[in-house]
Every structure is written in C-alpha cells, then in structure tokens.
C-alpha cells in the first residue's frame, strides 16, 4: 500500500489521516530465528492495516558472525516487505563485531559495510514500496532519516547499545581514539536530528514527535546501572528531555535492545533517570516503548497513529502465528 511521507507542509489529504505501522527489533536472533524470519515478513505483509514497517536494529545476535553474506541475506528479506521499511542499525551488527564469536571484525569497517548494504540509496526507505525520506547522508549518516505523517514528526536516529558504541573492544580497557571519534561524530548528528525534528514539529504544529532507535537508554532490566556504562547517552537524553519539555504535544520513543516489552515514562517527575543523566527539567509528555526481541521476539508491535486523538499513538502486540 502506498504511503506518502513528507518533510514539507501538506494540505489535508490521505497523509493526514490515521495510519498504522508495525515495529520489530532484535530479530532475527540466531540461526533458528533467521530461518523463520521470512515468515515474520510474510505475516506483517498479510496485515491489511500496516502501511509502514520499522526495524529497531540488531538483525543478529551479538555472538554470531557479522559477515557480508549474512548482511546480504537480511537485506534480501527486508526487500520482501511490501510496505516501506525504515531500519536503524543496532550494536550487534557493527559495534559488537569485535567479539571473537562475531568474527572478529573491526567495528568501523562493519559500519561501512552496513551502510553499503542497507543505505546505498540515501533518502529512500527500504521495502518494495520505497518512498522518500529526509536523510543525513550529506553529513555522512545516511541511516539517520526523518519524515512526517498524520500530524506526527518521525525520526530514526542511529543510537546503539554498548554505551552508544563506547564499550571497549576486545583486548582494550578503554575506547580507541578511532572509536571515540566515531561516537562523537554520530552523537553530534543524533542530537542535531532530534533538535531538527522537534523544530519541524513545532513549525508545522504537529501533534506528536516519535523517535525510533535501537539503544535502551533507560533499561529497567538493569537494577543498579553504572553511569560509566551509560555516559555516552547523556547528551542525547538531555536533548530529548529539553526538546520534549518545550514541545506542547506528545513525544514517543520506540526502542529495542533490552528484549523485554516495556511501556513507561522514563523522564517523568520522580524518575530515577533524571538525576542519573543530570536532567534538570522533567518531560512527563515522553512515553517510551521497548519492543520484545531475542527469545521474546514472538510478536510485532502494531502502532496506530490518530492525529485527532489526545494520545495520538496507541499500540498492541500482535503474536506471530507460525
């Protein structure tokens, strides 16, 4: 089904009406799920409501090979989605590829490979019904994209687990200079995309902002998080908090990474994450959803956008039935 995505003001029409999209992440995880992944694609294709698909990264487990052959396999499956597909990379497909069980590879070389395989056509989504999106390709980040639909400003932002890529590679006790430089540049681009997305939303009087990313920056499965394992997220979290607090509508953050479905308000008044990240202004209008993945990857998140509703986004988990 054709989907109009826009970065410019539009008159009332199909692009302003409610629409539904599917979200998956941390899938396929391991050989067994890779074999079954075509069935996931087929089931989502068969859902008549779905008009767009988002994949939140981690197209493999962290302990399987980060090979060109595997990347091409996933790309071939992505190409079978009938609707536009927006994919943002995860840490398992490049950041963590230094692990012996994953190659080992140079993660920066694998990042280049990911961009070559999945983002060779900047400014266009994946999927059979590929459509235009605004792209960060000119700045060197073709995976960073934004678009507007049904009164909502969307952005897929390349933010990954493993402390946004700062976790030391095998044999090191700290990030290498090359590693740190990559993270710094990508973080600057992420912050800019987030600010630009909110700016566009305010200018066009959008009802909501939705950010899609891989990293779980508020992982509830970690009972005593150490700031040293999260510090690379701080400028991003502070930006999201600042922009959300200034925005009159609803804000949604969809992420994967921690594998367990969760819906919460991580920057609401009283949240432990405010002090953790040094956030001084709460953002009670920010809702976060983590999609199931890995061993819990037995469903997809079905999200409905209704610009006429106060909540704007509603969602349900649809079980995979094969």
Secondary structure by P-SEA (a helix, b strand, c coil): cbbbbbccccccccccccbbbbbbccccccaaaaaaaaaaaaaaaacccccbbbbccccccccccccaaaaaaaaaaaaacccbbbbbbcccccccccccccccccaaaaaaaaaacccccccccccccccccccccccccccccccccccbbbbbccccccccccccccccccccaaaaaaaaaaaaaaaaaaaaaaaaaaaacccbbbbbbcccccccccccccccccccaaaaaaaaaaaaaaccbbbbbbbccccbbbbccccccccccccccccccccccbbbbbbbccccccbbbbbbbbccccccbbbbbbcccc
